[in-house]
């Protein structure tokens, strides 16, 4: 998901990734537009935004 969102940001030339609707996002991944798939999408975003991600370098 993070790589996909980064790719979309580059394609849209913006730090903010926009979709017209959740249905458009589900279509992008070839998922059905039913409630189960929508809930899975919401859960995926909750995990991403709730995660702590560290970036850095190791130097000797």
PDB file of N, CA, C and O in Angstrom:
ATOM      1  N   UNK A   1       0.814  -1.186   0.000  1.00  0.00           N
ATOM      2  CA  UNK A   1       0.000   0.000   0.000  1.00  0.00           C
ATOM      3  C   UNK A   1       0.868   1.264   0.000  1.00  0.00           C
ATOM      4  O   UNK A   1       0.607   2.168  -0.794  1.00  0.00           O
ATOM      5  N   UNK A   2       1.891   1.362   0.863  1.00  0.00           N
ATOM      6  CA  UNK A   2       2.712   2.582   0.842  1.00  0.00           C
ATOM      7  C   UNK A   2       3.387   2.833  -0.508  1.00  0.00           C
ATOM      8  O   UNK A   2       3.474   3.979  -0.949  1.00  0.00           O
ATOM      9  N   UNK A   3       3.859   1.784  -1.161  1.00  0.00           N
ATOM     10  CA  UNK A   3       4.508   1.968  -2.466  1.00  0.00           C
ATOM     11  C   UNK A   3       3.474   2.421  -3.490  1.00  0.00           C
ATOM     12  O   UNK A   3       3.754   3.298  -4.307  1.00  0.00           O
ATOM     13  N   UNK A   4       2.298   1.838  -3.455  1.00  0.00           N
ATOM     14  CA  UNK A   4       1.248   2.249  -4.376  1.00  0.00           C
ATOM     15  C   UNK A   4       0.911   3.722  -4.176  1.00  0.00           C
ATOM     16  O   UNK A   4       0.797   4.468  -5.148  1.00  0.00           O
ATOM     17  N   UNK A   5       0.751   4.145  -2.929  1.00  0.00           N
ATOM     18  CA  UNK A   5       0.408   5.540  -2.656  1.00  0.00           C
ATOM     19  C   UNK A   5       1.530   6.481  -3.104  1.00  0.00           C
ATOM     20  O   UNK A   5       1.261   7.563  -3.625  1.00  0.00           O
ATOM     21  N   UNK A   6       2.775   6.073  -2.903  1.00  0.00           N
ATOM     22  CA  UNK A   6       3.896   6.893  -3.365  1.00  0.00           C
ATOM     23  C   UNK A   6       3.889   7.006  -4.885  1.00  0.00           C
ATOM     24  O   UNK A   6       4.151   8.078  -5.432  1.00  0.00           O
ATOM     25  N   UNK A   7       3.592   5.910  -5.564  1.00  0.00           N
ATOM     26  CA  UNK A   7       3.516   5.928  -7.026  1.00  0.00           C
ATOM     27  C   UNK A   7       2.402   6.857  -7.494  1.00  0.00           C
ATOM     28  O   UNK A   7       2.587   7.622  -8.441  1.00  0.00           O
ATOM     29  N   UNK A   8       1.254   6.794  -6.840  1.00  0.00           N
ATOM     30  CA  UNK A   8       0.142   7.673  -7.208  1.00  0.00           C
ATOM     31  C   UNK A   8       0.496   9.139  -6.971  1.00  0.00           C
ATOM     32  O   UNK A   8       0.112  10.000  -7.762  1.00  0.00           O
ATOM     33  N   UNK A   9       1.214   9.430  -5.907  1.00  0.00           N
ATOM     34  CA  UNK A   9       1.619  10.807  -5.636  1.00  0.00           C
ATOM     35  C   UNK A   9       2.528  11.325  -6.752  1.00  0.00           C
ATOM     36  O   UNK A   9       2.403  12.476  -7.171  1.00  0.00           O
ATOM     37  N   UNK A  10       3.430  10.488  -7.226  1.00  0.00           N
ATOM     38  CA  UNK A  10       4.317  10.886  -8.325  1.00  0.00           C
ATOM     39  C   UNK A  10       3.497  11.101  -9.596  1.00  0.00           C
ATOM     40  O   UNK A  10       3.692  12.093 -10.297  1.00  0.00           O
ATOM     41  N   UNK A  11       2.594  10.190  -9.893  1.00  0.00           N
ATOM     42  CA  UNK A  11       1.755  10.313 -11.103  1.00  0.00           C
ATOM     43  C   UNK A  11       0.887  11.566 -11.067  1.00  0.00           C
ATOM     44  O   UNK A  11       0.696  12.226 -12.088  1.00  0.00           O
ATOM     45  N   UNK A  12       0.364  11.888  -9.889  1.00  0.00           N
ATOM     46  CA  UNK A  12      -0.500  13.058  -9.755  1.00  0.00           C
ATOM     47  C   UNK A  12       0.303  14.324  -9.510  1.00  0.00           C
ATOM     48  O   UNK A  12      -0.256  15.420  -9.456  1.00  0.00           O
ATOM     49  N   UNK A  13       1.612  14.175  -9.363  1.00  0.00           N
ATOM     50  CA  UNK A  13       2.529  15.290  -9.096  1.00  0.00           C
ATOM     51  C   UNK A  13       2.050  16.127  -7.911  1.00  0.00           C
ATOM     52  O   UNK A  13       1.974  17.354  -7.977  1.00  0.00           O
ATOM     53  N   UNK A  14       1.730  15.421  -6.826  1.00  0.00           N
ATOM     54  CA  UNK A  14       1.232  16.072  -5.626  1.00  0.00           C
ATOM     55  C   UNK A  14       1.558  15.224  -4.406  1.00  0.00           C
ATOM     56  O   UNK A  14       1.637  13.999  -4.496  1.00  0.00           O
ATOM     57  N   UNK A  15       1.747  15.878  -3.271  1.00  0.00           N
ATOM     58  CA  UNK A  15       1.952  15.145  -2.024  1.00  0.00           C
ATOM     59  C   UNK A  15       0.648  14.575  -1.504  1.00  0.00           C
ATOM     60  O   UNK A  15       0.647  13.727  -0.611  1.00  0.00           O
ATOM     61  N   UNK A  16      -0.458  15.034  -2.056  1.00  0.00           N
ATOM     62  CA  UNK A  16      -1.782  14.567  -1.658  1.00  0.00           C
ATOM     63  C   UNK A  16      -2.331  13.688  -2.770  1.00  0.00           C
ATOM     64  O   UNK A  16      -2.440  14.125  -3.916  1.00  0.00           O
ATOM     65  N   UNK A  17      -2.678  12.446  -2.432  1.00  0.00           N
ATOM     66  CA  UNK A  17      -3.239  11.515  -3.403  1.00  0.00           C
ATOM     67  C   UNK A  17      -4.755  11.594  -3.308  1.00  0.00           C
ATOM     68  O   UNK A  17      -5.333  11.446  -2.231  1.00  0.00           O
ATOM     69  N   UNK A  18      -5.390  11.830  -4.453  1.00  0.00           N
ATOM     70  CA  UNK A  18      -6.839  11.995  -4.450  1.00  0.00           C
ATOM     71  C   UNK A  18      -7.514  10.933  -5.319  1.00  0.00           C
ATOM     72  O   UNK A  18      -7.020  10.561  -6.384  1.00  0.00           O
ATOM     73  N   UNK A  19      -8.642  10.467  -4.833  1.00  0.00           N
ATOM     74  CA  UNK A  19      -9.521   9.585  -5.578  1.00  0.00           C
ATOM     75  C   UNK A  19     -10.898  10.208  -5.539  1.00  0.00           C
ATOM     76  O   UNK A  19     -11.275  10.838  -4.551  1.00  0.00           O
ATOM     77  N   UNK A  20     -11.654  10.032  -6.615  1.00  0.00           N
ATOM     78  CA  UNK A  20     -13.013  10.573  -6.655  1.00  0.00           C
ATOM     79  C   UNK A  20     -13.889   9.907  -5.605  1.00  0.00           C
ATOM     80  O   UNK A  20     -14.763  10.545  -5.019  1.00  0.00           O
ATOM     81  N   UNK A  21     -13.648   8.608  -5.369  1.00  0.00           N
ATOM     82  CA  UNK A  21     -14.470   7.873  -4.414  1.00  0.00           C
ATOM     83  C   UNK A  21     -13.733   6.621  -3.971  1.00  0.00           C
ATOM     84  O   UNK A  21     -12.722   6.237  -4.559  1.00  0.00           O
ATOM     85  N   UNK A  22     -14.248   5.994  -2.933  1.00  0.00           N
ATOM     86  CA  UNK A  22     -13.677   4.718  -2.494  1.00  0.00           C
ATOM     87  C   UNK A  22     -13.865   3.670  -3.581  1.00  0.00           C
ATOM     88  O   UNK A  22     -13.028   2.782  -3.744  1.00  0.00           O
ATOM     89  N   UNK A  23     -14.972   3.770  -4.330  1.00  0.00           N
ATOM     90  CA  UNK A  23     -15.230   2.815  -5.421  1.00  0.00           C
ATOM     91  C   UNK A  23     -14.131   2.895  -6.477  1.00  0.00           C
ATOM     92  O   UNK A  23     -13.717   1.867  -7.011  1.00  0.00           O
ATOM     93  N   UNK A  24     -13.656   4.093  -6.783  1.00  0.00           N
ATOM     94  CA  UNK A  24     -12.557   4.249  -7.743  1.00  0.00           C
ATOM     95  C   UNK A  24     -11.296   3.567  -7.229  1.00  0.00           C
ATOM     96  O   UNK A  24     -10.577   2.922  -7.992  1.00  0.00           O
ATOM     97  N   UNK A  25     -11.036   3.711  -5.954  1.00  0.00           N
ATOM     98  CA  UNK A  25      -9.862   3.074  -5.350  1.00  0.00           C
ATOM     99  C   UNK A  25      -9.985   1.556  -5.433  1.00  0.00           C
ATOM    100  O   UNK A  25      -9.021   0.876  -5.783  1.00  0.00           O
ATOM    101  N   UNK A  26     -11.155   1.022  -5.117  1.00  0.00           N
ATOM    102  CA  UNK A  26     -11.374  -0.420  -5.197  1.00  0.00           C
ATOM    103  C   UNK A  26     -11.235  -0.914  -6.630  1.00  0.00           C
ATOM    104  O   UNK A  26     -10.690  -1.994  -6.860  1.00  0.00           O
ATOM    105  N   UNK A  27     -11.721  -0.138  -7.597  1.00  0.00           N
ATOM    106  CA  UNK A  27     -11.572  -0.495  -9.011  1.00  0.00           C
ATOM    107  C   UNK A  27     -10.106  -0.584  -9.397  1.00  0.00           C
ATOM    108  O   UNK A  27      -9.720  -1.459 -10.172  1.00  0.00           O
ATOM    109  N   UNK A  28      -9.288   0.311  -8.864  1.00  0.00           N
ATOM    110  CA  UNK A  28      -7.859   0.320  -9.170  1.00  0.00           C
ATOM    111  C   UNK A  28      -7.219  -1.016  -8.836  1.00  0.00           C
ATOM    112  O   UNK A  28      -6.328  -1.474  -9.552  1.00  0.00           O
ATOM    113  N   UNK A  29      -7.661  -1.644  -7.757  1.00  0.00           N
ATOM    114  CA  UNK A  29      -7.113  -2.927  -7.332  1.00  0.00           C
ATOM    115  C   UNK A  29      -7.930  -4.117  -7.825  1.00  0.00           C
ATOM    116  O   UNK A  29      -7.630  -5.262  -7.489  1.00  0.00           O
ATOM    117  N   UNK A  30      -8.962  -3.845  -8.618  1.00  0.00           N
ATOM    118  CA  UNK A  30      -9.787  -4.925  -9.143  1.00  0.00           C
ATOM    119  C   UNK A  30     -10.647  -5.590  -8.086  1.00  0.00           C
ATOM    120  O   UNK A  30     -10.980  -6.769  -8.210  1.00  0.00           O
ATOM    121  N   UNK A  31     -11.009  -4.854  -7.053  1.00  0.00           N
ATOM    122  CA  UNK A  31     -11.828  -5.408  -5.974  1.00  0.00           C
ATOM    123  C   UNK A  31     -13.294  -5.042  -6.177  1.00  0.00           C
ATOM    124  O   UNK A  31     -13.612  -4.027  -6.796  1.00  0.00           O
ATOM    125  N   UNK A  32     -14.179  -5.881  -5.648  1.00  0.00           N
ATOM    126  CA  UNK A  32     -15.607  -5.587  -5.762  1.00  0.00           C
ATOM    127  C   UNK A  32     -15.945  -4.400  -4.871  1.00  0.00           C
ATOM    128  O   UNK A  32     -15.199  -4.052  -3.956  1.00  0.00           O
ATOM    129  N   UNK A  33     -17.076  -3.797  -5.157  1.00  0.00           N
ATOM    130  CA  UNK A  33     -17.465  -2.587  -4.425  1.00  0.00           C
ATOM    131  C   UNK A  33     -18.386  -2.894  -3.252  1.00  0.00           C
ATOM    132  O   UNK A  33     -19.061  -1.997  -2.745  1.00  0.00           O
ATOM    133  N   UNK A  34     -18.423  -4.146  -2.816  1.00  0.00           N
ATOM    134  CA  UNK A  34     -19.267  -4.530  -1.695  1.00  0.00           C
ATOM    135  C   UNK A  34     -18.726  -4.043  -0.358  1.00  0.00           C
ATOM    136  O   UNK A  34     -17.598  -3.560  -0.265  1.00  0.00           O
ATOM    137  N   UNK A  35     -19.539  -4.179   0.658  1.00  0.00           N
ATOM    138  CA  UNK A  35     -19.175  -3.706   1.988  1.00  0.00           C
ATOM    139  C   UNK A  35     -17.948  -4.391   2.568  1.00  0.00           C
ATOM    140  O   UNK A  35     -17.155  -3.759   3.266  1.00  0.00           O
ATOM    141  N   UNK A  36     -17.784  -5.691   2.280  1.00  0.00           N
ATOM    142  CA  UNK A  36     -16.640  -6.430   2.822  1.00  0.00           C
ATOM    143  C   UNK A  36     -15.323  -5.846   2.311  1.00  0.00           C
ATOM    144  O   UNK A  36     -14.397  -5.626   3.091  1.00  0.00           O
ATOM    145  N   UNK A  37     -15.240  -5.596   1.015  1.00  0.00           N
ATOM    146  CA  UNK A  37     -14.009  -5.047   0.433  1.00  0.00           C
ATOM    147  C   UNK A  37     -13.758  -3.623   0.927  1.00  0.00           C
ATOM    148  O   UNK A  37     -12.616  -3.238   1.179  1.00  0.00           O
ATOM    149  N   UNK A  38     -14.827  -2.848   1.062  1.00  0.00           N
ATOM    150  CA  UNK A  38     -14.687  -1.485   1.571  1.00  0.00           C
ATOM    151  C   UNK A  38     -14.135  -1.497   2.997  1.00  0.00           C
ATOM    152  O   UNK A  38     -13.253  -0.705   3.329  1.00  0.00           O
ATOM    153  N   UNK A  39     -14.650  -2.389   3.833  1.00  0.00           N
ATOM    154  CA  UNK A  39     -14.154  -2.487   5.216  1.00  0.00           C
ATOM    155  C   UNK A  39     -12.691  -2.900   5.253  1.00  0.00           C
ATOM    156  O   UNK A  39     -11.927  -2.414   6.087  1.00  0.00           O
ATOM    157  N   UNK A  40     -12.292  -3.805   4.341  1.00  0.00           N
ATOM    158  CA  UNK A  40     -10.885  -4.208   4.268  1.00  0.00           C
ATOM    159  C   UNK A  40     -10.006  -3.027   3.868  1.00  0.00           C
ATOM    160  O   UNK A  40      -8.904  -2.869   4.393  1.00  0.00           O
ATOM    161  N   UNK A  41     -10.483  -2.199   2.947  1.00  0.00           N
ATOM    162  CA  UNK A  41      -9.746  -1.007   2.527  1.00  0.00           C
ATOM    163  C   UNK A  41      -9.568  -0.044   3.698  1.00  0.00           C
ATOM    164  O   UNK A  41      -8.469   0.459   3.932  1.00  0.00           O
ATOM    165  N   UNK A  42     -10.639   0.207   4.426  1.00  0.00           N
ATOM    166  CA  UNK A  42     -10.572   1.092   5.590  1.00  0.00           C
ATOM    167  C   UNK A  42      -9.590   0.533   6.624  1.00  0.00           C
ATOM    168  O   UNK A  42      -8.797   1.284   7.192  1.00  0.00           O
ATOM    169  N   UNK A  43      -9.639  -0.761   6.868  1.00  0.00           N
ATOM    170  CA  UNK A  43      -8.726  -1.389   7.831  1.00  0.00           C
ATOM    171  C   UNK A  43      -7.275  -1.245   7.400  1.00  0.00           C
ATOM    172  O   UNK A  43      -6.398  -1.000   8.228  1.00  0.00           O
ATOM    173  N   UNK A  44      -7.022  -1.396   6.106  1.00  0.00           N
ATOM    174  CA  UNK A  44      -5.649  -1.250   5.605  1.00  0.00           C
ATOM    175  C   UNK A  44      -5.128   0.156   5.870  1.00  0.00           C
ATOM    176  O   UNK A  44      -3.992   0.325   6.312  1.00  0.00           O
ATOM    177  N   UNK A  45      -5.959   1.170   5.602  1.00  0.00           N
ATOM    178  CA  UNK A  45      -5.534   2.541   5.858  1.00  0.00           C
ATOM    179  C   UNK A  45      -5.359   2.809   7.353  1.00  0.00           C
ATOM    180  O   UNK A  45      -4.448   3.540   7.742  1.00  0.00           O
ATOM    181  N   UNK A  46      -6.199   2.241   8.179  1.00  0.00           N
ATOM    182  CA  UNK A  46      -6.039   2.420   9.621  1.00  0.00           C
ATOM    183  C   UNK A  46      -4.712   1.837  10.095  1.00  0.00           C
ATOM    184  O   UNK A  46      -4.051   2.422  10.953  1.00  0.00           O
ATOM    185  N   UNK A  47      -4.318   0.687   9.543  1.00  0.00           N
ATOM    186  CA  UNK A  47      -3.033   0.092   9.922  1.00  0.00           C
ATOM    187  C   UNK A  47      -1.872   0.970   9.473  1.00  0.00           C
ATOM    188  O   UNK A  47      -0.906   1.149  10.215  1.00  0.00           O
ATOM    189  N   UNK A  48      -1.957   1.514   8.276  1.00  0.00           N
ATOM    190  CA  UNK A  48      -0.874   2.364   7.761  1.00  0.00           C
ATOM    191  C   UNK A  48      -0.739   3.620   8.603  1.00  0.00           C
ATOM    192  O   UNK A  48       0.360   3.969   9.032  1.00  0.00           O
ATOM    193  N   UNK A  49      -1.868   4.310   8.845  1.00  0.00           N
ATOM    194  CA  UNK A  49      -1.801   5.571   9.575  1.00  0.00           C
ATOM    195  C   UNK A  49      -1.524   5.371  11.058  1.00  0.00           C
ATOM    196  O   UNK A  49      -1.102   6.308  11.737  1.00  0.00           O
ATOM    197  N   UNK A  50      -1.751   4.180  11.567  1.00  0.00           N
ATOM    198  CA  UNK A  50      -1.447   3.895  12.961  1.00  0.00           C
ATOM    199  C   UNK A  50      -0.049   3.362  13.178  1.00  0.00           C
ATOM    200  O   UNK A  50       0.371   3.149  14.315  1.00  0.00           O
ATOM    201  N   UNK A  51       0.675   3.144  12.085  1.00  0.00           N
ATOM    202  CA  UNK A  51       2.020   2.564  12.185  1.00  0.00           C
ATOM    203  C   UNK A  51       3.058   3.635  12.498  1.00  0.00           C
ATOM    204  O   UNK A  51       2.887   4.811  12.177  1.00  0.00           O
ATOM    205  N   UNK A  52       4.118   3.201  13.121  1.00  0.00           N
ATOM    206  CA  UNK A  52       5.275   4.066  13.340  1.00  0.00           C
ATOM    207  C   UNK A  52       6.365   3.587  12.388  1.00  0.00           C
ATOM    208  O   UNK A  52       6.806   2.440  12.454  1.00  0.00           O
ATOM    209  N   UNK A  53       6.786   4.474  11.512  1.00  0.00           N
ATOM    210  CA  UNK A  53       7.773   4.118  10.500  1.00  0.00           C
ATOM    211  C   UNK A  53       9.002   5.002  10.708  1.00  0.00           C
ATOM    212  O   UNK A  53       8.902   6.225  10.802  1.00  0.00           O
ATOM    213  N   UNK A  54      10.157   4.351  10.775  1.00  0.00           N
ATOM    214  CA  UNK A  54      11.405   5.078  10.966  1.00  0.00           C
ATOM    215  C   UNK A  54      12.245   5.004   9.705  1.00  0.00           C
ATOM    216  O   UNK A  54      12.347   3.950   9.077  1.00  0.00           O
ATOM    217  N   UNK A  55      12.840   6.115   9.341  1.00  0.00           N
ATOM    218  CA  UNK A  55      13.770   6.160   8.226  1.00  0.00           C
ATOM    219  C   UNK A  55      15.085   6.698   8.752  1.00  0.00           C
ATOM    220  O   UNK A  55      15.103   7.578   9.613  1.00  0.00           O
ATOM    221  N   UNK A  56      16.163   6.180   8.245  1.00  0.00           N
ATOM    222  CA  UNK A  56      17.460   6.669   8.688  1.00  0.00           C
ATOM    223  C   UNK A  56      18.573   5.942   7.962  1.00  0.00           C
ATOM    224  O   UNK A  56      18.337   5.113   7.083  1.00  0.00           O
ATOM    225  N   UNK A  57      19.784   6.271   8.349  1.00  0.00           N
ATOM    226  CA  UNK A  57      20.952   5.621   7.777  1.00  0.00           C
ATOM    227  C   UNK A  57      21.831   5.122   8.901  1.00  0.00           C
ATOM    228  O   UNK A  57      21.787   5.620  10.026  1.00  0.00           O
ATOM    229  N   UNK A  58      22.606   4.156   8.576  1.00  0.00           N
ATOM    230  CA  UNK A  58      23.587   3.656   9.540  1.00  0.00           C
ATOM    231  C   UNK A  58      24.953   4.129   9.080  1.00  0.00           C
ATOM    232  O   UNK A  58      25.342   3.894   7.936  1.00  0.00           O
ATOM    233  N   UNK A  59      25.659   4.771   9.935  1.00  0.00           N
ATOM    234  CA  UNK A  59      27.017   5.210   9.571  1.00  0.00           C
ATOM    235  C   UNK A  59      27.986   4.743  10.648  1.00  0.00           C
ATOM    236  O   UNK A  59      27.650   4.699  11.832  1.00  0.00           O
ATOM    237  N   UNK A  60      29.174   4.401  10.223  1.00  0.00           N
ATOM    238  CA  UNK A  60      30.190   3.909  11.157  1.00  0.00           C
ATOM    239  C   UNK A  60      31.106   5.000  11.601  1.00  0.00           C
ATOM    240  O   UNK A  60      32.020   4.757  12.389  1.00  0.00           O
TER     241      UNK A  60
END
